[in-house]
Amino acid sequence: MGDVLARALWERYEPVHDLVYFAPEARRAADEVGLRGFWMGYFALRAAPLGPVAAPVVTSCFYVFHPDRVARALPDAWRYAAPDEVLAARQRAMDAALTRVLGPDAVTGWRMTEAADLAWRAATAADTAGRVLGAANQALDRPKEPHVRLWQALTTLREHRGDGHVAVLVAQGLGPVAAMVLKAAAGESDAALLREGRKWDLPAWRAAEAGLRERGWLGEDGTLTAAGAAVHADVEARPDAAAERPWTALGRDGTTRLAALLEPLARAVLDSGLIPSGNPVGLTGDLWASSPAVAAPAGVTDTGTGEGTE
């Protein structure tokens, strides 16, 4: 099927998944179960499928965070709320956030149900050997509500691809800070936002820059060299290629149908303003400008999130 279509799917499911980081409903849900502060909520909400794990496990899985950032949240979070409680809070948060952002008609309509079922089929087919976060999310129960089911399926697919991305970074010898320097130099995110959010100091950042310059990947002006650009393209393309299994299992027709159903949902999230400019994920308002055109599925003729006529 090709990694181009896998990239097109990532561009459409990543914004929907990212509501768990940026929607105020997620912060409120974390507060309601006793978690303290944004970062404790972030790490607990994302790591809860793993169970009550210690900080080193999450530092390894999440890859780019300084160990001290994680250790300030875990394992203390599990003293305030058990992982099962956090998972329930996560579902409540996504129920509320998706309903608000997409509208009550969109989350209860036939398109949402179709998208959720297609995404769940793809997520169930994901190969999870060596993919810890993907496997942990895949093992969760199937939510009853279509929009929550969709979000969980997209989260499984997102973490499945992310696990593969980490494997590629390790294979390339790109440590956590070097990986972020490469990302920022490619113009995908703001360097200060990445460094400060993940709690790395300036000397560590400068050391990673020096290492990339020694490898011929970063110029003195802080931009990527031709060789660096090629490496960056490779570390983005290889995770897409490694994430093809769900889409192969779903088939081209099912995959293109899901992409078309997701596009207005992703657009609604991006248009909501919840995901800030320069965000760590690298999301922009024109994500799929260079992606292949995705044919609208039968019965889908508008570009809004309203359900229209069946």
Disulfide bonds with the S-S distance in Angstrom:
none
